[in-house]
Amino acid sequence: MTQAGDLESRTSSTMRRFLDLEDEAPSDLLEVLPGATVPFWALVRMQIFWMLSAEHTGSVDVVRASEWTRWGEARRVARGYLPSRWDAVRRAGRHDVAFYVSGGTLALDGDKARNWLVDDFAEAAGDALVVQTRPLPAAIGLPAFRPTLSMESATARSRWRARGTAPSQEAIRSMDRLLDAFARHLDQPPGAFAPIGRRVRPTELLRPLQLEELSRLLERVQPKVVLFDNGSYTYHGEWVGLMKDAGAWVAEPQHGWIGPSHAAYNYGAAFEEAALRRALPDEVLTFGSYWSDSIRHPGVVTAIGKPHLEREASSVPETRARRILVVSSRTDPDATDAFVVGLRAALGGEWSIVFRPHPGERSETSRRYPSLSADSGVTIDDAPDVYATLKQSAVVIGEASTVLYEARAFGCHVIPRDSPFADSVIGDAFGDRVSDVAQAVRRIEALAPDHTGEAPTDSSIWAPQSVASFREWVSGRRAQRRAP
């Protein structure tokens, strides 16, 4: 496995433009809208990055039909005001350590829903609470860790209180002015970021109401340490800032791929300014030193590991069927659709083909990938936990995904596909990238007939003894917050 290497060689042109702008630090990057506590740049930075980077990577957004109904919203609001055992704001008690998570990183553990990202850490913390933004219980079962509570009721109450309101014309003018200034700095035409402004307005209406709910939660819990699973995504900056105001040390546990071209983990000099620094966690906890060395984050960066991978990789079967897993990165769905169907046709019945859509496109798989979805020789992988699939796969093919790194830990042979996205995400970490079906087939046919696995897990990518490392880390941070 190639080490992180030179950051610059793996930095996309879009990421470089952002870093250069933040190193110049024009004053409008620090402008704070009325009623906010972090600059508007932080609130829209990720959306602007995604818009500009999509032009180069071929990433295609998933377009979903709205499921909102008046009756559904009424039921949601009613549940928000009725007593609920899951209501974090009304039910939480004092805990030294709090985990604030989306609730999307779940795997079935017996008949319970285990949050593979944080539950091992929560159990090791000794006095912890898990709070997720999604409703409880999850579709796959009750939470494995207790106490686990939800912010869904708080969100419903905020939405009800925000009904019928709209941003002031002054606020809209300020947003539009700043978005045009950001466009100018990034060599975009006036109005280029107007769609982002329209999407941000409803969020800005809800924000102060949601922060009121979060403030009440923090008053009840009084945490010394908060682990926020998406804390470095700066549109959460107000949430991070409020947690810091409450006296907590805020850390983010790595949840997926991070690297020199990921905007949430690479920042220029402007983020050393107090106003923008407020928007970011104090620390990032990575899977291993490979990841720590691959980012430019103003916080402390500490390698801890990934308990779920460590545990599951220890139970890989000795032999596996000739099965190929193709993982999606949401880039150029048409090309991926054709690649999977072409691969299945070229290999015939010698290998079984499994396609795993990106989590963000699962509900739209048949629309985005019509040919492979209609091909009886291709299986769509809908297992909640990709590790269950990796254990049964001999080969994994993909462009730019954490799953490729995880596949190595499970002894899978990894074949990287080429794309502009892959160039800045995985580089040469898995050797030469294939550009078509024929090249992939040659790589597969070159494997020994009894191929069963690759080299053991690289400790720089997946740090060992992760639970013990976390227990020592959290003990130190708690003691630090108790100190006068």
C-alpha positions as CSV (number, residue, x, y, z in Angstrom):
1,M,0.0,0.0,0.0
2,T,1.4,3.4,-1.0
3,Q,1.7,5.9,1.8
4,A,0.0,9.3,1.8
5,G,2.9,10.8,-0.1
6,D,3.0,14.4,-1.3
7,L,-0.3,16.2,-0.4
8,E,0.0,18.5,-3.5
9,S,0.1,15.6,-6.0
10,R,-3.2,14.3,-4.6
11,T,-4.9,17.7,-4.3
12,S,-7.5,18.4,-6.9
13,S,-7.5,21.7,-8.8
14,T,-10.8,22.7,-7.1
15,M,-9.4,22.1,-3.6
16,R,-6.3,24.1,-4.5
17,R,-8.4,27.1,-5.5
18,F,-10.2,27.0,-2.1
19,L,-6.9,26.7,-0.2
20,D,-5.4,29.6,-2.2
21,L,-8.5,31.7,-1.5
22,E,-8.4,31.0,2.2
23,D,-4.7,31.7,2.4
24,E,-5.4,35.1,0.9
25,A,-8.3,35.5,3.4
26,P,-10.3,38.4,1.9
27,S,-12.4,40.1,4.5
28,D,-15.7,38.9,3.2
29,L,-14.8,35.3,4.1
30,L,-15.1,36.5,7.7
31,E,-18.4,38.3,7.4
32,V,-21.1,37.1,9.8
33,L,-24.8,37.5,9.0
34,P,-27.0,39.1,11.7
35,G,-28.0,36.5,14.3
36,A,-25.2,34.1,13.4
37,T,-21.9,33.4,15.2
38,V,-19.8,31.9,12.4
39,P,-19.1,33.5,9.0
40,F,-21.5,32.8,6.1
41,W,-18.5,31.4,4.1
42,A,-18.5,28.5,6.6
43,L,-22.2,27.8,6.0
44,V,-21.9,27.6,2.2
45,R,-18.3,26.4,1.7
46,M,-19.1,22.7,1.2
47,Q,-22.0,23.3,-1.2
48,I,-19.8,25.6,-3.3
49,F,-17.0,23.1,-3.4
50,W,-19.4,20.3,-4.4
51,M,-20.8,22.4,-7.2
52,L,-17.4,23.3,-8.6
53,S,-15.8,19.9,-8.1
54,A,-18.7,18.1,-9.9
55,E,-17.7,19.8,-13.1
56,H,-14.4,17.8,-13.0
57,T,-15.2,14.6,-11.2
58,G,-18.4,13.7,-13.0
59,S,-20.2,13.2,-9.7
60,V,-24.0,13.1,-10.3
61,D,-26.4,14.2,-7.6
62,V,-29.2,11.9,-6.7
63,V,-32.5,13.6,-7.5
64,R,-35.3,12.3,-5.3
65,A,-39.0,13.1,-5.5
66,S,-40.3,14.9,-2.5
67,E,-42.1,12.7,0.0
68,W,-43.5,15.6,2.0
69,T,-47.3,15.6,2.6
70,R,-49.4,17.9,4.7
71,W,-50.7,14.9,6.7
72,G,-47.2,13.5,7.1
73,E,-45.9,16.8,8.4
74,A,-48.9,17.1,10.8
75,R,-48.1,13.7,12.2
76,R,-44.4,14.5,12.6
77,V,-45.2,17.7,14.5
78,A,-47.7,15.9,16.7
79,R,-45.1,13.3,17.6
80,G,-42.6,16.1,18.3
81,Y,-44.9,17.6,21.0
82,L,-46.2,14.4,22.5
83,P,-44.2,12.6,25.2
84,S,-41.5,10.2,23.7
85,R,-39.0,7.9,25.3
86,W,-36.6,8.9,22.5
87,D,-36.8,12.7,22.9
88,A,-33.2,13.7,23.6
89,V,-33.9,17.2,24.7
90,R,-36.6,16.1,27.2
91,R,-35.1,12.8,28.3
92,A,-31.3,13.2,28.4
93,G,-29.4,13.2,31.7
94,R,-25.9,14.2,32.8
95,H,-23.1,12.4,30.9
96,D,-19.4,13.3,30.7
97,V,-19.2,12.1,27.1
98,A,-21.8,12.6,24.3
99,F,-21.9,11.3,20.8
100,Y,-23.8,13.5,18.3
101,V,-24.4,11.5,15.2
102,S,-26.7,11.2,12.1
103,G,-27.8,7.7,12.9
104,G,-27.1,6.5,9.4
105,T,-24.1,4.3,10.2
106,L,-26.0,1.2,11.4
107,A,-25.5,-2.6,11.2
108,L,-27.7,-5.4,12.4
109,D,-26.3,-6.9,15.6
110,G,-28.7,-9.8,16.5
111,D,-32.0,-8.1,16.6
112,K,-30.6,-4.7,17.5
113,A,-29.3,-1.7,15.4
114,R,-25.6,-1.2,16.2
115,N,-24.0,2.1,15.3
116,W,-20.8,0.8,13.9
117,L,-19.1,4.2,14.0
118,V,-19.5,5.0,17.7
119,D,-21.1,2.3,19.8
120,D,-17.8,0.6,20.6
121,F,-16.4,3.9,21.7
122,A,-19.5,4.7,23.7
123,E,-19.2,1.4,25.6
124,A,-15.6,2.2,26.3
125,A,-16.3,5.7,27.5
126,G,-17.9,4.6,30.7
127,D,-20.4,7.4,31.1
128,A,-21.7,8.2,27.6
129,L,-24.9,9.2,25.8
130,V,-25.5,8.7,22.0
131,V,-27.8,11.3,20.4
132,Q,-28.8,10.9,16.7
133,T,-30.6,13.2,14.4
134,R,-32.7,10.5,12.7
135,P,-35.8,9.1,14.3
136,L,-35.8,6.1,16.7
137,P,-36.2,3.3,16.6
138,A,-34.4,2.6,13.3
139,A,-36.1,0.3,10.7
140,I,-33.7,-2.5,11.5
141,G,-34.3,-2.5,15.2
142,L,-33.9,-0.9,18.6
143,P,-30.5,0.7,19.4
144,A,-27.9,-1.7,20.7
145,F,-26.3,1.0,23.0
146,R,-28.3,2.6,25.7
147,P,-28.9,5.4,26.3
148,T,-29.4,6.3,22.6
149,L,-31.8,9.2,22.0
150,S,-33.0,11.2,19.0
151,M,-33.3,14.9,18.0
152,E,-36.2,14.1,15.7
153,S,-38.8,15.5,18.1
154,A,-36.7,18.7,18.5
155,T,-36.5,19.0,14.7
156,A,-40.3,18.7,14.4
157,R,-40.9,21.3,17.0
158,S,-38.4,23.7,15.2
159,R,-40.2,23.1,11.9
160,W,-43.6,24.0,13.5
161,R,-42.3,27.1,15.0
162,A,-40.7,28.2,11.7
163,R,-43.9,27.7,9.7
164,G,-45.1,30.7,7.7
165,T,-41.9,32.7,8.2
166,A,-39.4,33.9,5.6
167,P,-36.0,35.5,5.7
168,S,-35.9,39.3,5.7
169,Q,-35.1,41.0,2.5
170,E,-32.0,42.4,4.2
171,A,-30.8,38.9,5.0
172,I,-31.5,37.8,1.5
173,R,-29.6,40.7,0.0
174,S,-26.6,40.0,2.4
175,M,-26.5,36.3,1.3
176,D,-26.7,37.2,-2.4
177,R,-24.0,39.8,-2.0
178,L,-21.6,37.5,-0.3
179,L,-22.4,34.6,-2.7
180,D,-21.5,36.9,-5.6
181,A,-18.3,37.9,-3.8
182,F,-17.4,34.3,-3.4
183,A,-18.1,33.6,-7.0
184,R,-15.9,36.5,-8.0
185,H,-13.0,35.1,-5.9
186,L,-13.4,31.7,-7.5
187,D,-13.6,33.1,-11.1
188,Q,-17.3,32.3,-11.5
189,P,-19.9,34.6,-13.1
190,P,-22.3,36.7,-11.0
191,G,-25.3,34.6,-9.9
192,A,-23.4,31.3,-10.2
193,F,-24.1,30.4,-6.6
194,A,-27.7,31.7,-6.5
195,P,-29.1,28.1,-6.3
196,I,-27.1,27.5,-3.2
197,G,-28.5,30.7,-1.7
198,R,-32.1,29.5,-2.4
199,R,-31.3,26.2,-0.7
200,V,-29.7,27.8,2.3
201,R,-32.6,30.2,3.1
202,P,-34.9,27.5,4.7
203,T,-31.9,26.2,6.7
204,E,-31.2,29.6,8.0
205,L,-34.8,30.0,9.2
206,L,-34.6,26.7,11.1
207,R,-31.1,27.2,12.5
208,P,-31.8,29.5,15.5
209,L,-34.8,27.3,16.5
210,Q,-32.7,24.1,16.3
211,L,-29.9,25.7,18.2
212,E,-32.3,26.6,21.0
213,E,-33.2,22.9,21.2
214,L,-29.5,21.9,21.2
215,S,-28.7,24.4,23.9
216,R,-31.4,22.9,26.1
217,L,-29.9,19.4,25.4
218,L,-26.4,20.6,26.4
219,E,-27.7,22.2,29.6
220,R,-29.2,18.8,30.6
221,V,-26.2,16.7,29.6
222,Q,-23.3,19.1,30.5
223,P,-20.8,17.0,28.5
224,K,-17.0,17.4,28.9
225,V,-16.4,15.7,25.5
226,V,-18.6,15.7,22.4
227,L,-17.9,13.4,19.4
228,F,-19.7,14.9,16.4
229,D,-19.7,12.5,13.4
230,N,-19.9,15.3,10.7
231,G,-18.4,18.1,12.7
232,S,-15.9,19.2,10.1
233,Y,-18.6,19.9,7.5
234,T,-18.7,23.6,8.1
235,Y,-22.5,24.0,7.5
236,H,-22.6,22.4,11.1
237,G,-20.4,25.2,12.3
238,E,-23.1,26.8,14.5
239,W,-23.7,23.5,16.2
240,V,-20.0,23.0,16.8
241,G,-19.6,26.5,18.2
242,L,-22.5,26.0,20.6
243,M,-20.9,22.8,21.9
244,K,-17.7,24.6,22.5
245,D,-19.6,27.4,24.3
246,A,-21.0,24.7,26.6
247,G,-17.4,23.9,27.7
248,A,-17.0,20.6,25.7
249,W,-14.0,19.4,23.8
250,V,-15.4,18.7,20.3
251,A,-13.9,15.8,18.3
252,E,-15.0,14.2,15.1
253,P,-14.5,10.4,14.6
254,Q,-13.6,9.7,10.9
255,H,-16.6,8.0,9.2
256,G,-15.3,7.5,5.6
257,W,-12.7,8.6,3.1
258,I,-10.7,11.7,3.9
259,G,-7.7,13.0,1.9
260,P,-6.0,16.0,0.4
261,S,-9.0,16.7,-1.9
262,H,-11.8,16.5,0.6
263,A,-13.1,20.0,1.4
264,A,-14.3,19.1,4.9
265,Y,-10.7,18.2,6.0
266,N,-8.5,20.7,4.2
267,Y,-8.5,24.4,5.1
268,G,-6.4,27.5,4.4
269,A,-5.1,30.1,6.7
270,A,-8.4,31.9,7.1
271,F,-9.6,29.1,9.4
272,E,-7.0,30.0,11.9
273,E,-9.1,33.1,12.6
274,A,-11.2,32.8,15.7
275,A,-14.5,33.4,13.8
276,L,-13.9,30.5,11.4
277,R,-12.1,28.3,13.8
278,R,-15.3,28.3,15.9
279,A,-16.9,26.3,13.1
280,L,-14.5,23.3,13.3
281,P,-14.0,20.6,15.9
282,D,-11.0,20.8,18.2
283,E,-9.8,17.4,17.0
284,V,-10.2,14.7,14.4
285,L,-9.9,11.0,15.3
286,T,-8.8,9.1,12.2
287,F,-8.7,5.4,11.3
288,G,-4.9,5.5,11.1
289,S,-1.8,7.5,10.5
290,Y,-2.2,7.2,6.7
291,W,-5.4,9.3,7.0
292,S,-3.9,11.7,9.6
293,D,-1.1,12.5,7.2
294,S,-3.4,13.1,4.3
295,I,-5.3,16.2,5.5
296,R,-4.8,19.9,6.3
297,H,-7.0,20.4,9.4
298,P,-6.4,23.2,11.9
299,G,-7.5,21.0,14.8
300,V,-5.5,18.3,16.6
301,V,-5.4,15.1,14.4
302,T,-5.1,11.7,16.3
303,A,-5.0,8.2,14.9
304,I,-7.4,5.9,16.8
305,G,-8.6,3.1,14.5
306,K,-12.0,1.6,13.6
307,P,-13.3,-1.0,16.1
308,H,-16.0,-2.4,13.8
309,L,-13.5,-3.1,11.0
310,E,-11.0,-4.5,13.4
311,R,-13.5,-6.9,14.8
312,E,-15.1,-8.0,11.5
313,A,-11.8,-8.4,9.7
314,S,-10.7,-10.9,12.3
315,S,-13.5,-13.3,11.2
316,V,-12.9,-13.5,7.5
317,P,-13.5,-17.1,6.1
318,E,-10.5,-19.1,4.9
319,T,-12.0,-19.6,1.4
320,R,-14.4,-17.6,-0.7
321,A,-16.4,-18.1,-3.9
322,R,-15.3,-16.4,-7.1
323,R,-17.3,-13.3,-6.5
324,I,-16.6,-9.7,-7.7
325,L,-18.0,-6.7,-5.8
326,V,-18.3,-3.5,-7.8
327,V,-18.8,-0.4,-5.6
328,S,-20.3,2.9,-6.8
329,S,-18.9,6.3,-6.1
330,R,-21.8,8.2,-7.7
331,T,-19.6,9.3,-10.6
332,D,-20.9,9.0,-14.2
333,P,-23.7,6.4,-13.5
334,D,-24.1,5.7,-17.2
335,A,-20.4,4.6,-17.5
336,T,-20.7,2.5,-14.4
337,D,-23.9,0.9,-15.6
338,A,-22.2,-0.1,-18.9
339,F,-19.1,-1.3,-17.1
340,V,-20.9,-3.7,-14.8
341,V,-23.0,-5.2,-17.6
342,G,-19.9,-5.5,-19.8
343,L,-17.9,-7.1,-17.1
344,R,-20.7,-9.7,-16.4
345,A,-20.9,-10.5,-20.1
346,A,-17.1,-10.8,-20.5
347,L,-16.7,-13.1,-17.5
348,G,-19.7,-15.3,-18.2
349,G,-20.5,-17.7,-15.4
350,E,-17.0,-18.1,-14.0
351,W,-17.5,-15.2,-11.6
352,S,-20.6,-13.9,-9.9
353,I,-21.0,-10.1,-10.1
354,V,-22.4,-8.0,-7.2
355,F,-23.0,-4.2,-7.5
356,R,-23.2,-2.1,-4.4
357,P,-24.7,1.4,-4.9
358,H,-23.5,4.4,-2.9
359,P,-25.6,4.8,0.3
360,G,-26.9,8.1,-1.2
361,E,-28.4,6.4,-4.3
362,R,-29.8,3.2,-3.0
363,S,-33.4,4.3,-3.3
364,E,-32.7,5.3,-6.9
365,T,-30.6,2.4,-8.1
366,S,-32.9,1.1,-10.8
367,R,-33.3,4.6,-12.3
368,R,-29.6,5.4,-12.2
369,Y,-28.4,2.0,-13.3
370,P,-31.2,0.6,-15.5
371,S,-29.1,-2.0,-17.5
372,L,-27.4,-3.7,-14.6
373,S,-30.6,-3.6,-12.5
374,A,-32.4,-5.5,-15.4
375,D,-29.5,-8.0,-15.8
376,S,-30.3,-11.3,-14.0
377,G,-26.6,-12.0,-13.8
378,V,-25.9,-9.0,-11.6
379,T,-26.9,-9.0,-7.9
380,I,-27.7,-5.6,-6.2
381,D,-26.1,-5.6,-2.7
382,D,-28.5,-4.0,-0.2
383,A,-26.9,-5.4,3.0
384,P,-26.8,-2.7,5.7
385,D,-23.2,-3.5,6.5
386,V,-20.7,-3.7,3.6
387,Y,-18.4,-5.8,5.7
388,A,-20.8,-8.8,5.4
389,T,-20.4,-8.5,1.6
390,L,-16.6,-8.0,1.7
391,K,-16.2,-11.3,3.7
392,Q,-17.8,-13.1,0.8
393,S,-16.0,-11.3,-2.1
394,A,-12.6,-12.2,-3.6
395,V,-12.3,-9.1,-5.8
396,V,-13.5,-5.5,-5.3
397,I,-13.6,-2.9,-8.1
398,G,-14.2,0.8,-7.6
399,E,-13.1,4.3,-8.4
400,A,-12.9,6.4,-5.2
401,S,-14.3,4.8,-2.0
402,T,-13.3,4.0,1.5
403,V,-14.6,0.5,0.7
404,L,-11.5,-0.1,-1.5
405,Y,-9.3,0.4,1.6
406,E,-11.6,-1.7,3.7
407,A,-11.5,-4.4,1.1
408,R,-7.7,-4.8,1.6
409,A,-8.3,-5.3,5.3
410,F,-10.6,-8.1,4.4
411,G,-8.1,-9.7,2.1
412,C,-9.9,-8.8,-1.1
413,H,-7.9,-8.2,-4.4
414,V,-8.6,-4.5,-5.3
415,I,-8.8,-3.3,-8.9
416,P,-9.2,0.5,-9.2
417,R,-11.1,2.1,-12.0
418,D,-9.8,5.2,-13.6
419,S,-11.6,8.6,-13.4
420,P,-10.8,12.2,-12.6
421,F,-12.3,11.5,-9.2
422,A,-10.1,8.5,-8.6
423,D,-7.0,10.5,-9.5
424,S,-7.4,12.9,-6.5
425,V,-8.9,10.4,-4.1
426,I,-6.9,7.1,-4.3
427,G,-4.0,8.1,-6.5
428,D,-1.8,5.1,-7.0
429,A,-2.7,3.5,-3.7
430,F,-3.9,0.3,-5.5
431,G,-1.5,0.4,-8.4
432,D,-2.5,1.1,-12.0
433,R,-6.1,2.0,-12.6
434,V,-8.1,0.2,-15.3
435,S,-10.0,2.3,-17.9
436,D,-12.3,-0.3,-19.5
437,V,-13.8,-3.8,-19.1
438,A,-11.0,-5.5,-21.1
439,Q,-8.3,-4.3,-18.8
440,A,-10.3,-5.3,-15.7
441,V,-10.9,-8.8,-17.2
442,R,-7.1,-9.2,-17.8
443,R,-6.4,-8.3,-14.2
444,I,-9.0,-10.8,-13.0
445,E,-7.8,-13.6,-15.3
446,A,-4.3,-13.1,-14.0
447,L,-5.3,-14.1,-10.5
448,A,-4.4,-17.6,-9.4
449,P,-7.3,-20.0,-9.7
450,D,-7.3,-20.6,-5.9
451,H,-6.9,-16.9,-5.1
452,T,-8.3,-16.3,-1.6
453,G,-6.8,-13.1,-0.3
454,E,-4.1,-10.5,-0.1
455,A,-1.6,-9.2,2.5
456,P,-2.7,-8.6,6.1
457,T,-4.1,-5.3,7.3
458,D,-1.8,-2.3,7.0
459,S,-1.6,-0.8,10.5
460,S,-0.9,2.7,9.1
461,I,-4.4,2.6,7.5
462,W,-6.2,0.8,10.2
463,A,-4.6,1.4,13.6
464,P,-4.8,-1.7,15.9
465,Q,-6.3,-1.9,19.4
466,S,-8.7,1.0,18.6
467,V,-11.0,0.5,21.6
468,A,-8.0,0.6,24.0
469,S,-6.6,3.7,22.2
470,F,-10.0,5.5,22.5
471,R,-10.4,4.6,26.2
472,E,-7.0,6.2,26.9
473,W,-7.8,9.2,24.7
474,V,-11.2,10.0,26.2
475,S,-9.8,9.6,29.7
476,G,-7.2,12.2,29.0
477,R,-9.7,14.6,27.4
478,R,-12.2,14.3,30.3
479,A,-9.4,14.9,32.8
480,Q,-8.3,18.0,30.8
481,R,-11.8,19.5,30.9
482,R,-12.0,18.9,34.7
483,A,-8.7,20.7,35.3
484,P,-9.1,24.3,36.7
